[in-house]
Amino acid sequence: MRRLSFVLIGLLILALSGCGQKAQTPPPAPETPTAEIPAETPATPTTEDRNPTAAELGREETTELAFTVEGETELIPVTLYIGQGYSIYIPSEGWRLEKWVDDGIPEDTWESNLNDDVELTVLHLGEKTLEEAQTWVKAEEDDYQLVEDKQGGLGGTDAGDREMLEVRFHPSGSSMYAVLYKYPMEAAEGFGTRLGVMADTFQIME
């Protein structure tokens, strides 16, 4: 009887051990691929694209120019215009600016509001030498009979339209600028004088 009890107890233990087996641990979920975070690309440094201020050029932003016409001197308010590599004083009123690029040559032209035939133009002639610049201007302004002066500038008249043209050249390193101004022959004493004073204020940025 005792032996039977031991057998029953043994069978019960085996049954319980079978039921008490640990549940299998489920396999780990496959790892979700993580998107690669690209390394930060350093920002490319940019050069500030702006013209210097009048103060940085050591010039007044506004001032007055003295124009002597027919023996009388008048003071005219002018404003400093800062262009591509240069600056120049232009009367604060009475002139309008037109900008364009002609055959790769940047041109800034101011025309008088009183007379469309009166204008001052600044040309950036690139790396032309003085001789090349003179030749280029003569070809562009072939209506004028231009003669070289002692400073290398050009001047002459268009007899047909009764206009005058004066050209001043300003080399700067490998660059060449030209300042041209035109006016009717009968306005030589008035507009011609004023344009000459304006052209005198042209300066190249160092």
Number of C-alpha atoms within 10 A of each C-alpha: 6 7 8 9 10 11 12 12 12 12 12 12 12 12 11 11 11 10 10 9 8 8 7 6 6 6 6 6 6 6 6 6 6 6 6 6 6 6 6 6 6 6 6 6 6 6 6 6 6 7 12 13 14 15 9 9 16 8 14 15 15 16 15 16 20 14 20 15 15 9 8 8 11 12 11 15 15 19 17 20 17 19 14 15 15 17 20 19 25 27 20 16 12 12 17 14 13 10 12 11 11 9 6 10 12 16 18 18 19 19 19 18 13 9 13 10 14 21 22 24 19 26 19 21 23 16 15 17 15 18 9 13 19 21 13 14 16 16 11 10 13 11 15 21 15 21 13 13 11 6 8 14 19 20 18 17 20 17 12 8 12 12 20 23 22 22 23 20 21 18 17 14 8 9 14 20 23 22 21 23 26 24 24 18 17 12 14 16 13 14 22 22 16 19 21 15 17 19 21 13 13 20 16 17 13 8
